[in-house]
């Protein structure tokens, strides 16, 4: 089987490399010539654990190729995956320009049956627009060539995307014909040997499943952040509360960790998009509107604690910031809480010395020299008044507190992910500002 994948971003590249690794012949297509030339050399444009190694391996095996033109490989492909970006418009709706461009290209150049699969996260009804775009080009050509359209949303977690693809919990596929279902079963057979199913459904339901899944996870995060803030006001311990409710089998323990808000490429965009879809259908997603509001407010909470700790006298102070990416295991800084905090701190006249194991280059690309960049997490402390923990990288979990206390001008830690033991910090002579509580040494 031969597969073409359009878009070599996070979703497209992971999908292509993993398909290639099980022996499927894959051609990844992208209009960015520099990116394609680097990929041919085995250089990945994104950081994802294990991805570059698999990329190099399958280039050497000859199971993956790269091109800037879909038309060059289209007529050999049995399946075309559309994994291009769907950036949010100003009103929050998903921009389908690139998705429809792919569909039009297929319609212009196809000469035989092809299954066109939307992998990008798209609103309900997109598959029908893709169908119309392909058919429109065929009509212009006066060609009568059969094709199928399907939806196959991704459920990859950044930082463990390769593992998630290779050993999926479930594979959701929306199809409209037995032929399309048969092709998708064959394509995904190597990934279902662990017993997890392919869940076939109609196309609109598959499109909605992706949005609903991310919206539910985002809801749990904002719910716990709301509860954490209330715990701080009433004197309850959010960590104990989390353990108590997480032990309920109806709730479970996942995504119940309070923090400084969700970010990345999925949750913020998808919550906005599903809210917009509802508005277009004269319905209000009131719960999700609140989820979004809580999340935006939560990204500012460390700054507000910092202000309160110093009675508003923060101008001229330097903050050591551990972590810049929106989560560990990735260099992705889209909608990262660290970016919000950096803006608030610098606008208030503070300096920031930041360190992240993998996303410093991405941060420089986004904000340039707005902050100082440290060589490692201890170097970030030099000249700093306080420490902000914003991303829970493994290497930040067991620091040398005596060393840190000897460097910081003020012994206080603002833990945006609640990864440290407050009692340990108090014994070490620190004040500790967590999410849902504040603990003072004196």
FENHU-V200642 format. One record per backbone hydrogen bond with DSSP energy under -1.0 kcal/mol. CO is the residue of the C=O (numbers start at 1). NH is the residue of the N-H. If there is no record, write none. Layout:
# FENHU-V200642
co=CO nh=NH
co=CO nh=NH
This chain:
# FENHU-V200642
co=1 nh=25
co=2 nh=78
co=2 nh=79
co=3 nh=27
co=4 nh=81
co=5 nh=29
co=6 nh=83
co=9 nh=13
co=10 nh=14
co=11 nh=15
co=12 nh=16
co=13 nh=17
co=14 nh=18
co=15 nh=19
co=16 nh=20
co=17 nh=21
co=19 nh=24
co=20 nh=23
co=25 nh=3
co=26 nh=65
co=27 nh=5
co=28 nh=67
co=29 nh=7
co=32 nh=36
co=33 nh=37
co=34 nh=38
co=35 nh=39
co=36 nh=40
co=38 nh=43
co=39 nh=42
co=48 nh=51
co=50 nh=54
co=51 nh=55
co=52 nh=56
co=53 nh=57
co=54 nh=58
co=55 nh=59
co=56 nh=60
co=57 nh=61
co=58 nh=63
co=58 nh=64
co=63 nh=26
co=65 nh=28
co=67 nh=30
co=70 nh=73
co=70 nh=74
co=73 nh=76
co=78 nh=115
co=79 nh=4
co=80 nh=117
co=81 nh=6
co=82 nh=119
co=82 nh=120
co=87 nh=95
co=89 nh=92
co=93 nh=89
co=96 nh=100
co=97 nh=101
co=98 nh=102
co=99 nh=103
co=100 nh=104
co=101 nh=105
co=102 nh=106
co=103 nh=107
co=104 nh=108
co=105 nh=109
co=106 nh=110
co=114 nh=148
co=115 nh=80
co=116 nh=150
co=117 nh=82
co=118 nh=152
co=123 nh=126
co=125 nh=129
co=126 nh=130
co=127 nh=131
co=128 nh=132
co=129 nh=133
co=130 nh=134
co=131 nh=135
co=132 nh=136
co=133 nh=137
co=134 nh=138
co=135 nh=139
co=136 nh=140
co=137 nh=141
co=138 nh=143
co=148 nh=116
co=150 nh=118
co=151 nh=174
co=157 nh=160
co=160 nh=164
co=161 nh=165
co=162 nh=166
co=163 nh=167
co=171 nh=199
co=173 nh=201
co=174 nh=151
co=177 nh=181
co=178 nh=182
co=179 nh=183
co=180 nh=184
co=181 nh=185
co=182 nh=186
co=183 nh=187
co=184 nh=188
co=188 nh=191
co=189 nh=192
co=192 nh=195
co=197 nh=171
co=199 nh=173
co=201 nh=175
co=202 nh=206
co=203 nh=207
co=204 nh=208
co=205 nh=209
co=206 nh=210
co=207 nh=211
co=208 nh=212
co=209 nh=213
co=210 nh=214
co=211 nh=215
co=212 nh=216
co=213 nh=217
co=214 nh=218
co=215 nh=219
co=216 nh=220
co=217 nh=221
co=218 nh=222
co=219 nh=223
co=220 nh=224
co=221 nh=225
co=222 nh=226
co=223 nh=227
co=224 nh=228
co=225 nh=229
co=226 nh=230
co=227 nh=231
co=228 nh=232
co=229 nh=233
co=230 nh=234
co=231 nh=235
co=231 nh=236
co=237 nh=241
co=238 nh=242
co=239 nh=243
co=240 nh=244
co=241 nh=245
co=242 nh=246
co=245 nh=248
co=248 nh=251
co=248 nh=252
co=266 nh=270
co=267 nh=271
co=268 nh=272
co=269 nh=273
co=270 nh=274
co=271 nh=275
co=272 nh=276
co=273 nh=277
co=274 nh=278
co=275 nh=279
co=276 nh=280
co=278 nh=281
co=278 nh=283
co=279 nh=282
co=284 nh=286
co=285 nh=289
co=286 nh=290
co=287 nh=291
co=288 nh=292
co=289 nh=293
co=290 nh=294
co=291 nh=295
co=292 nh=296
co=293 nh=297
co=294 nh=298
co=295 nh=299
co=297 nh=300
co=298 nh=301
co=300 nh=304
co=301 nh=305
co=302 nh=306
co=303 nh=307
co=304 nh=308
co=305 nh=309
co=306 nh=310
co=307 nh=312
co=308 nh=311
co=310 nh=313
co=312 nh=314
co=314 nh=317
co=317 nh=351
co=318 nh=385
co=318 nh=386
co=319 nh=353
co=320 nh=388
co=321 nh=355
co=322 nh=390
co=322 nh=391
co=332 nh=326
co=333 nh=336
co=334 nh=264
co=336 nh=339
co=337 nh=341
co=338 nh=342
co=339 nh=343
co=340 nh=344
co=341 nh=345
co=342 nh=346
co=343 nh=347
co=344 nh=348
co=345 nh=350
co=346 nh=349
co=349 nh=316
co=351 nh=319
co=352 nh=372
co=353 nh=321
co=354 nh=374
co=355 nh=323
co=359 nh=363
co=360 nh=364
co=361 nh=365
co=362 nh=366
co=363 nh=367
co=364 nh=368
co=367 nh=370
co=372 nh=354
co=376 nh=380
co=378 nh=381
co=379 nh=382
co=381 nh=384
co=384 nh=409
co=385 nh=410
co=386 nh=320
co=387 nh=414
co=388 nh=322
co=389 nh=416
co=391 nh=393
co=393 nh=396
co=394 nh=397
co=399 nh=401
co=400 nh=404
co=401 nh=405
co=402 nh=406
co=404 nh=407
co=404 nh=408
co=410 nh=412
co=411 nh=431
co=412 nh=387
co=413 nh=433
co=414 nh=389
co=421 nh=425
co=422 nh=426
co=423 nh=427
co=424 nh=428
co=425 nh=430
co=426 nh=429
co=431 nh=413
co=432 nh=439
co=433 nh=415
co=437 nh=434
co=439 nh=432
